[in-house]
Amino acid sequence: MEEEKHESKGKKEHKAQEDHTHPADMTSQWIIALAVIQVILLAVVAFQLYDIGKKSEESKQSLASINAFFTLVKEQTQPTGNDAQPSQPSAPSRVEGDLKDDDVVQGDANAPVTIVEFSDFQCPYCGRNFEQTYPQIKKLYIDTGKVKYVMRDFPLNFHPEAQKAAEAAGCAEEQGKFWEMHDKLFSNQQDLSVANEKTWAQEIGLDTKKFGECLDSGKRAAEVQKDIQDGQAYGVSGTPAFFINGVPLVGAQPFAAFQQVIEQELAQ
């Protein structure tokens, strides 16, 4: 019995020792487990942040590429040498010199106001001006002897038919039919071609043989290039560009913008 009691006591002491030491062991294990979990969570968060940052950088790079693309597009559809969209008229400044050169004049040669247009027959904004604004200027100012109108060439290099269309108008001018060809070209902007220009020459009553020889030989090409050089010297970089008694007006402006400047010039 004493042995049993001793054994039992030993067991009790051992159990008491176990009861005393087990919570500490468990606490240490929990601390270690929590530390491991914390490290894992930190690793996951760090990876996610890295991944988000990487995606953010990729997004930034993608946005930068998109912006670069649209900037390139904009550069190719805005001046220099581009179709000029309408802009708000700025405070008048005046370009001095004989802007009309020896180009054909529509209207009274002694009219007090001169409008010089640098234009491209394939330019959509020039076409808009021809359809919407030019007819009102012609009716109210050209036909009444107040304005003379001069058309000069400024074909843009990304309009493949513009150069030959300008030459076609020049060849028609040699037979006294510039404005008739001018109207044909603008009225058929979507169908510009050398073949069609020869057909239109016949329709407006030109000597087609002479017209064809003129157009095919490039006889008027140098004159077109001179207009371009003069336009650049006057600050033209897109079409249409207008000078009203030397006062610049850029883009397919509404009639009211022209009227304002014309009336100011007539009042002087």
Summary of the structure (lengths in Angstrom):
residues: 268
radius of gyration: 40.5
end to end distance: 138.1
largest distance: 145.2
contacts: 771
relative contact order: 0.13
helix: 62%
strand: 10%
